Amino acid sequence: PDFTLPGTDGKSWSLSDVAGEKGTVIIFICNHCPYVKAILDRLVVDAQTLQTAGIGVAAICANDAESHPADSFENMKKLAEEKAFPFPYLHDESQEVARAYGAVCTPDFFGFNAAGELQYRGRLDAFGKNEAPADAPRELVEAMMEVAHTGQGPEEQVPSMGCSIKWKAA
């Protein structure tokens, strides 16, 4: 689904702004989740690898900042700067984008081919909150390279694990 969301860099970003020539990865993350915190350094490296290969990357925080102040837009800006995110970090305050994508946790990965078809709904890697060895398989990168070359994602995909999205009260 298309979107236009404010970024921590002061710009508004749409799906077409972040889409890559060979595919796009949309990642739902937040600031407070221990699963997200544990993968951030690996995510930055993997995002750079994907971007170099022509795959666009953006991260979206949709958590309710009232119930989880660590996920406020101001704190998103601090995290993006501290970790030198090479991708836009977008704020989905209304949570409409997260709902449209069917996001359920942080981190949650959505990998699309160049035609905008969902091809990957897996995880970053098998290590989750644990430190990954330098030679660890890079599941997201490997899957998206396959998508970039064939238009299709791998048949076997392991869902991501993390904290639930913090939805606003109805």
GIBELKA-V631402 format. One record per backbone hydrogen bond with DSSP energy under -0.5 kcal/mol. CO is the residue of the C=O (numbers start at 1). NH is the residue of the N-H. If there is no record, write none. Layout:
co->CO nh->NH
co->CO nh->NH
This chain:
co->3 nh->15
co->5 nh->13
co->6 nh->91
co->7 nh->10
co->11 nh->7
co->13 nh->5
co->14 nh->18
co->15 nh->19
co->20 nh->23
co->23 nh->20
co->23 nh->56
co->24 nh->112
co->25 nh->27
co->25 nh->58
co->26 nh->110
co->27 nh->29
co->27 nh->60
co->28 nh->107
co->28 nh->108
co->33 nh->37
co->34 nh->38
co->35 nh->39
co->36 nh->39
co->36 nh->40
co->39 nh->43
co->40 nh->44
co->41 nh->45
co->42 nh->46
co->43 nh->47
co->44 nh->48
co->45 nh->49
co->46 nh->50
co->47 nh->51
co->48 nh->52
co->49 nh->53
co->50 nh->55
co->51 nh->54
co->54 nh->22
co->54 nh->23
co->54 nh->56
co->56 nh->25
co->57 nh->88
co->58 nh->27
co->59 nh->90
co->60 nh->29
co->60 nh->62
co->61 nh->92
co->63 nh->65
co->64 nh->68
co->68 nh->71
co->69 nh->72
co->72 nh->76
co->73 nh->77
co->74 nh->78
co->75 nh->79
co->76 nh->80
co->77 nh->81
co->78 nh->82
co->79 nh->83
co->80 nh->85
co->81 nh->84
co->88 nh->59
co->88 nh->90
co->89 nh->8
co->90 nh->61
co->90 nh->92
co->91 nh->6
co->91 nh->93
co->92 nh->95
co->95 nh->99
co->96 nh->100
co->97 nh->101
co->98 nh->102
co->98 nh->103
co->104 nh->165
co->106 nh->163
co->108 nh->28
co->110 nh->26
co->110 nh->112
co->111 nh->119
co->111 nh->120
co->112 nh->24
co->113 nh->116
co->117 nh->113
co->120 nh->111
co->122 nh->109
co->122 nh->160
co->124 nh->140
co->125 nh->128
co->127 nh->130
co->133 nh->136
co->137 nh->139
co->138 nh->142
co->139 nh->143
co->140 nh->144
co->141 nh->145
co->142 nh->146
co->143 nh->147
co->144 nh->148
co->145 nh->149
co->146 nh->150
co->146 nh->151
co->146 nh->152
co->147 nh->151
co->155 nh->157
co->157 nh->159
co->163 nh->106
co->165 nh->167
co->166 nh->64
